[in-house]
């Protein structure tokens, strides 16, 4: 499978497993799971031919491990704008986590902290490199440091997804460190 097709299938899966399953007639269960045969049939019925081999390939090679296959079912690991319960237990975060963004968002973040926006949780990275790549999707990246250790001690809840993304409902401004700030 060539790289262009891999990206196309990955984007299709993201759209329909994370955001708009109803567009092709999918009804994920409460955990976000969809039967693979149902997904393939729905995609085909809506003009997007997809094979099980292509699906397995995309899940296996996705550098961000966006999807999980279990018992002939598939779901997105996180990032849903639809209501799902990923069933992730609370987890103790490392002392610091990171969030990639771009400069135009900094004033709002300074005032309001990090909010989930259209998603169910704020996404945080365990390392600066990943946060830099995330921020770079929207322009020149700015990496914020989150004092996740202090947040956790103060009672904020964290979860970690199957692909290592840290999730929390929000990050108040007092727990954020901005580049260049002391």
N, C-alpha and C positions, 0 to 999 in steps of 0.2 A: 504494500500500500504506500503510495507516494505521500510526501509531506503535505501537499496541498489538500489531498483528500482527508488525511488525518486531522488537519485543522478544521476542515469543513464539518466532519462528523462530530468532532469535539464541541464545536460551537452549537451545532444542532442539538446535541445532548444537553448542553448547558441550558439552552433556551427552554427545552421541553421538560427537563427534569428539575430545574431550579426555579423557573419563572412562569412558563405558560403551558403547562401540560394539557390544559383544556383545549388549546388550539388544535391539537391533533386527537382529541378524544381520550386522553389518558386521565386516569384517576388514581394518583399515588395513594398508598395507604398512609396512616398517620405518621409513620416513620419515613415517608418519602420514597418507599420502595415501589417499583413497577416490575411486573413479570417481563422478562426479556422477550419472550414470544409476542406478548401484547405490544410492547414498544416497537418491535420490528414490523409487525402487521400494521400498526397505526402509522408509522413513518411511510411505509409503502403505500398505504391507502391515501396518503396526503402528498404523494409525488416524490418522496425521498427514499430511494431504494437503499437498504442497509442490510448487510449480512451479519450473522453472528460472528464470523471471523473478523470483520471490520470492527465490530463492537469490542470484541476481546482485545484486538490490537490497540485501539484507542485507550482503553482502560489500562493496558499494560505499559504503554509508552508515554502516557501523559506525565510530563515532568512535574506537574503540581498534584498528581494523583487525585484529580477532581472527582473521580467516580469509583464506586465500589461494587463488585459483583459478589453475590452470596446466594447460594441455593437457587440458581436460575432467575434471580432478581437483580435489579440494578438501582442505584440511587446516586445522587450527587453527595459528596462528602460534607459540603457546607455551602453557604452562599445563597440560600434560598430566599426568594421574596414571597413565596407561597408559605402557608402555615404548615410546618412539619415539626415533629419531635424526634430529633436524632437519637434520643436516648443516651446522651453522653453524661457520664457521671461527673460531679464536680471534681476539679483537679487543682492541685497546688502548683501555681506557676513558678517559673524561675524568677529570680529577683528583678530582672528587667526583661521587658518585651519591646518590640519595635513596630512602628506603623509608618508605612510609606505614603506620602501625599505629595502635593505640589504647592508652590508658594501662594497662588491665589486663594487657597482654602485656609491659610494660616490665621487670618484675623478671626474668622468664625470659630476655628478650633480653639484659639486662645480664649475666646469669650464663652464658648459652650462646651468645650471638650470634644471628645470623639463620640459621635452618635452613630447608630446603625444605618441611618437613612432608610433606604427601601428594603434593607435586609433585616434579619432577626437579631443580629449581634454585630458588634465591632470585631473586625478581623485583625489579629496581631501576629507578628512573626517572631520566632525564637532567635533570629539573627538579623543583623543589619543588611546583609547581602540580599536576603529574600525581600525585606522591606524596601530596599532600593529598587529591585526589579518591579515590585508592585507599584511603587510611586512612578516609575518611569513609563508605565502604560499611559499616563495622562500628561506627560511632559517631563521637565527637568525635576528629578525626584528630590524631596526633602524627607529625611528620616527623623521621626520623633521617637524619643525614648520614653517608655511607660514604666513608672515605678510600680510594677505589678506586685512586688513583694509587699509594699506598703498598702496597696489596694486590698490585697488578700487579708492582711492583718486587720484592716479596717472593715472587713466583712463583705467585700465584693466577691462575687462568685465567678469562677473561670471554668471553662470546659476546653478540652483539646479534641479536635476532630481526628478522624482516621488518618488524614494526611498531614497532621502536625500543625494545623492552623489553630491558634489560640482564640477563643471566643469569649466575650464578656458583653453584658447588655450596654454598657457605656463606660467611658473613661472621663471622669471629671477633670477640669483643667489643672487642678492642684497636683495631679499625678503625672503630668506631662513635662518633659524637658525638651526645649526647642534648640536646634543647632545654634551655637554661638552664645547661648544664655548660660549663666553660671548658677 
